[in-house]
Amino acid sequence: MQNLATQPIESGNPLDDPRAFRRTLGQFATGVTVITTSTEERMYGMTANSFSAVSLDPALVLWSIRKE
C-alpha cells in the first residue's frame, strides 16, 4: 500500500484540466514551496516563500526572487 502523503493531490498539465489547476491552487494557502526544472544535462531547484496564483486562464503562477 502506498503512503497517501507522498501522492500528489493533482497532477498533469493545467491547460488540459483547468479545474484541477484551481483545486491545486486552493490547497496552497501560504508558505514555502520548491520550484524545480531540468535540462538534458542537469536538474535545478530553489525554495521560495513568495508563491501565489496570478491567473486561471491562462494558467499562471508567480514567485519573486531576490538576488544579492
N, C-alpha and C positions, 0 to 999 in steps of 0.2 A: 504494500500500500504506500502511495506517495504522500509525502508531507504536504498538506494543502498550503502551508505558509510559504512554501517555495514556488508555488504555482502563480503565474501572472493572473491578475484579475481579468484583464482583457489583453488581447494580442492581435496583431495584424496591421494592415495599412488603414489609417484613419480615413483615407479617401474612399475605401471600399465599404466602410461601416461607420458613418458619422455618429450614430447613436453610441457605439462602443467607445469612440473617442470622447464623447461628452460624459459617459459614465465614468471613464477613467479619470478625467479631469475632476469630476465631482468627488472622487475618493482622496484626492490630494489637497488637503486644506492649507498647510504651510509646512515648512521645514526644509531639511537638506535633501537634495536629490543628486544622483550621479548621472553625468552626461557622458556617453561613450560614442565613439565612431571608429572606423577602421579603414585602412588602405590595404592593398595587396601585401604589403610588407610588414605592417605594424598595426597594433591597436592603441588607441589613445583614450584617456578618460580624465575627468575632473569632477570636483564636487562644487555645487552652487547652492546658496540658500535664497536665491532671488527668482526661483522658477515660478512662472504664472502663465495662465491661459490668456491669449490675445484674441483669438477668433476661432469660431467653429467652422465657418465657411468663408475663406479657405481655412484649413486646419493649421493653426499657428500657435506656437508657444514662445515664451521669451525668457531668457536669463541674461543677467548683466554680469560682466566680467570686469574686474579692476586689476590692472597690471601695474606693478610697481617695480 
